[in-house]
Amino acid sequence: MSALGRVNLPPALNPDLLDAHAAAAAEEKVREAARLWAQAADRWQ
């Protein structure tokens, strides 16, 4: 790993933080989708 990776970069420039942020954003989207599916299922019962 380059020395640049050890510097506190903004999330947009730091691959490690970017991956963590992308994972958190994806998880949030999955939770939102699950909530919407549950809401739709409740309406159709």
N, CA, C and O atoms as a GROMACS GRO file, in nm:
protein
  180
    1MET      N    1   0.086  -0.120   0.000
    1MET     CA    2   0.000   0.000   0.000
    1MET      C    3   0.089   0.124   0.000
    1MET      O    4   0.193   0.126   0.066
    2SER      N    5   0.048   0.224  -0.072
    2SER     CA    6   0.128   0.346  -0.080
    2SER      C    7   0.114   0.426   0.048
    2SER      O    8   0.021   0.406   0.126
    3ALA      N    9   0.207   0.517   0.069
    3ALA     CA   10   0.203   0.603   0.187
    3ALA      C   11   0.079   0.692   0.184
    3ALA      O   12   0.027   0.732   0.288
    4LEU      N   13   0.032   0.721   0.064
    4LEU     CA   14  -0.086   0.805   0.049
    4LEU      C   15  -0.207   0.744   0.120
    4LEU      O   16  -0.292   0.816   0.172
    5GLY      N   17  -0.214   0.612   0.122
    5GLY     CA   18  -0.327   0.545   0.184
    5GLY      C   19  -0.332   0.563   0.335
    5GLY      O   20  -0.437   0.544   0.396
    6ARG      N   21  -0.220   0.600   0.394
    6ARG     CA   22  -0.215   0.618   0.540
    6ARG      C   23  -0.258   0.758   0.583
    6ARG      O   24  -0.286   0.782   0.701
    7VAL      N   25  -0.264   0.849   0.489
    7VAL     CA   26  -0.304   0.987   0.519
    7VAL      C   27  -0.455   0.991   0.537
    7VAL      O   28  -0.527   0.915   0.472
    8ASN      N   29  -0.504   1.077   0.624
    8ASN     CA   30  -0.648   1.091   0.642
    8ASN      C   31  -0.708   1.166   0.525
    8ASN      O   32  -0.713   1.289   0.524
    9LEU      N   33  -0.753   1.090   0.427
    9LEU     CA   34  -0.814   1.150   0.309
    9LEU      C   35  -0.964   1.160   0.329
    9LEU      O   36  -1.022   1.086   0.408
   10PRO      N   37  -1.026   1.253   0.257
   10PRO     CA   38  -1.173   1.256   0.259
   10PRO      C   39  -1.227   1.122   0.208
   10PRO      O   40  -1.162   1.057   0.126
   11PRO      N   41  -1.345   1.081   0.252
   11PRO     CA   42  -1.399   0.950   0.213
   11PRO      C   43  -1.400   0.927   0.063
   11PRO      O   44  -1.381   0.814   0.018
   12ALA      N   45  -1.423   1.031  -0.015
   12ALA     CA   46  -1.430   1.014  -0.160
   12ALA      C   47  -1.296   0.972  -0.219
   12ALA      O   48  -1.291   0.915  -0.328
   13LEU      N   49  -1.186   0.999  -0.147
   13LEU     CA   50  -1.053   0.966  -0.199
   13LEU      C   51  -0.990   0.846  -0.128
   13LEU      O   52  -0.886   0.797  -0.171
   14ASN      N   53  -1.051   0.799  -0.021
   14ASN     CA   54  -0.995   0.689   0.056
   14ASN      C   55  -1.069   0.560   0.021
   14ASN      O   56  -1.186   0.545   0.057
   15PRO      N   57  -1.002   0.468  -0.049
   15PRO     CA   58  -1.072   0.347  -0.095
   15PRO      C   59  -1.132   0.264   0.018
   15PRO      O   60  -1.240   0.208   0.003
   16ASP      N   61  -1.063   0.256   0.133
   16ASP     CA   62  -1.115   0.177   0.244
   16ASP      C   63  -1.245   0.237   0.297
   16ASP      O   64  -1.342   0.165   0.319
   17LEU      N   65  -1.245   0.368   0.318
   17LEU     CA   66  -1.366   0.433   0.369
   17LEU      C   67  -1.476   0.432   0.264
   17LEU      O   68  -1.594   0.421   0.296
   18LEU      N   69  -1.436   0.444   0.138
   18LEU     CA   70  -1.534   0.442   0.030
   18LEU      C   71  -1.605   0.308   0.026
   18LEU      O   72  -1.727   0.302   0.010
   19ASP      N   73  -1.529   0.198   0.040
   19ASP     CA   74  -1.589   0.065   0.041
   19ASP      C   75  -1.684   0.050   0.159
   19ASP      O   76  -1.793  -0.004   0.144
   20ALA      N   77  -1.642   0.098   0.276
   20ALA     CA   78  -1.727   0.089   0.395
   20ALA      C   79  -1.853   0.172   0.376
   20ALA      O   80  -1.962   0.130   0.414
   21HIS      N   81  -1.838   0.289   0.317
   21HIS     CA   82  -1.954   0.375   0.293
   21HIS      C   83  -2.048   0.310   0.192
   21HIS      O   84  -2.170   0.313   0.209
   22ALA      N   85  -1.991   0.252   0.087
   22ALA     CA   86  -2.074   0.187  -0.015
   22ALA      C   87  -2.149   0.068   0.046
   22ALA      O   88  -2.265   0.045   0.014
   23ALA      N   89  -2.081  -0.006   0.132
   23ALA     CA   90  -2.146  -0.120   0.198
   23ALA      C   91  -2.260  -0.073   0.288
   23ALA      O   92  -2.367  -0.133   0.290
   24ALA      N   93  -2.236   0.034   0.362
   24ALA     CA   94  -2.340   0.088   0.450
   24ALA      C   95  -2.458   0.141   0.368
   24ALA      O   96  -2.573   0.122   0.405
   25ALA      N   97  -2.429   0.207   0.257
   25ALA     CA   98  -2.536   0.259   0.172
   25ALA      C   99  -2.616   0.145   0.111
   25ALA      O  100  -2.739   0.153   0.102
   26ALA      N  101  -2.547   0.041   0.068
   26ALA     CA  102  -2.617  -0.074   0.009
   26ALA      C  103  -2.704  -0.142   0.114
   26ALA      O  104  -2.817  -0.182   0.085
   27GLU      N  105  -2.652  -0.155   0.236
   27GLU     CA  106  -2.730  -0.217   0.343
   27GLU      C  107  -2.854  -0.135   0.373
   27GLU      O  108  -2.962  -0.190   0.396
   28GLU      N  109  -2.839  -0.004   0.372
   28GLU     CA  110  -2.954   0.084   0.396
   28GLU      C  111  -3.060   0.067   0.287
   28GLU      O  112  -3.179   0.066   0.315
   29LYS      N  113  -3.015   0.053   0.162
   29LYS     CA  114  -3.110   0.032   0.051
   29LYS      C  115  -3.182  -0.102   0.066
   29LYS      O  116  -3.302  -0.111   0.039
   30VAL      N  117  -3.110  -0.204   0.110
   30VAL     CA  118  -3.172  -0.336   0.130
   30VAL      C  119  -3.277  -0.326   0.240
   30VAL      O  120  -3.386  -0.381   0.227
   31ARG      N  121  -3.244  -0.257   0.349
   31ARG     CA  122  -3.340  -0.242   0.459
   31ARG      C  123  -3.464  -0.166   0.414
   31ARG      O  124  -3.576  -0.200   0.451
   32GLU      N  125  -3.443  -0.062   0.335
   32GLU     CA  126  -3.556   0.016   0.284
   32GLU      C  127  -3.643  -0.069   0.193
   32GLU      O  128  -3.766  -0.064   0.201
   33ALA      N  129  -3.580  -0.149   0.106
   33ALA     CA  130  -3.656  -0.236   0.017
   33ALA      C  131  -3.735  -0.339   0.097
   33ALA      O  132  -3.851  -0.366   0.065
   34ALA      N  133  -3.674  -0.395   0.200
   34ALA     CA  134  -3.744  -0.493   0.283
   34ALA      C  135  -3.862  -0.428   0.354
   34ALA      O  136  -3.969  -0.489   0.367
   35ARG      N  137  -3.844  -0.306   0.399
   35ARG     CA  138  -3.953  -0.234   0.466
   35ARG      C  139  -4.069  -0.210   0.369
   35ARG      O  140  -4.186  -0.226   0.405
   36LEU      N  141  -4.036  -0.170   0.246
   36LEU     CA  142  -4.140  -0.146   0.147
   36LEU      C  143  -4.212  -0.273   0.109
   36LEU      O  144  -4.334  -0.273   0.092
   37TRP      N  145  -4.138  -0.385   0.096
   37TRP     CA  146  -4.202  -0.514   0.066
   37TRP      C  147  -4.298  -0.553   0.178
   37TRP      O  148  -4.409  -0.598   0.152
   38ALA      N  149  -4.254  -0.535   0.303
   38ALA     CA  150  -4.339  -0.570   0.416
   38ALA      C  151  -4.464  -0.482   0.417
   38ALA      O  152  -4.574  -0.530   0.447
   39GLN      N  153  -4.446  -0.356   0.385
   39GLN     CA  154  -4.559  -0.263   0.380
   39GLN      C  155  -4.659  -0.306   0.271
   39GLN      O  156  -4.780  -0.306   0.294
   40ALA      N  157  -4.606  -0.342   0.155
   40ALA     CA  158  -4.693  -0.387   0.046
   40ALA      C  159  -4.765  -0.517   0.082
   40ALA      O  160  -4.883  -0.534   0.052
   41ALA      N  161  -4.693  -0.608   0.147
   41ALA     CA  162  -4.754  -0.735   0.187
   41ALA      C  163  -4.869  -0.711   0.285
   41ALA      O  164  -4.973  -0.777   0.278
   42ASP      N  165  -4.850  -0.617   0.376
   42ASP     CA  166  -4.956  -0.585   0.473
   42ASP      C  167  -5.080  -0.533   0.402
   42ASP      O  168  -5.193  -0.564   0.441
   43ARG      N  169  -5.059  -0.454   0.298
   43ARG     CA  170  -5.173  -0.397   0.226
   43ARG      C  171  -5.251  -0.503   0.150
   43ARG      O  172  -5.373  -0.491   0.133
   44TRP      N  173  -5.182  -0.606   0.103
   44TRP     CA  174  -5.246  -0.708   0.018
   44TRP      C  175  -5.310  -0.821   0.099
   44TRP      O  176  -5.378  -0.906   0.042
   45GLN      N  177  -5.290  -0.821   0.228
   45GLN     CA  178  -5.349  -0.927   0.310
   45GLN      C  179  -5.496  -0.902   0.334
   45GLN      O  180  -5.562  -0.981   0.401
   0.00000   0.00000   0.00000
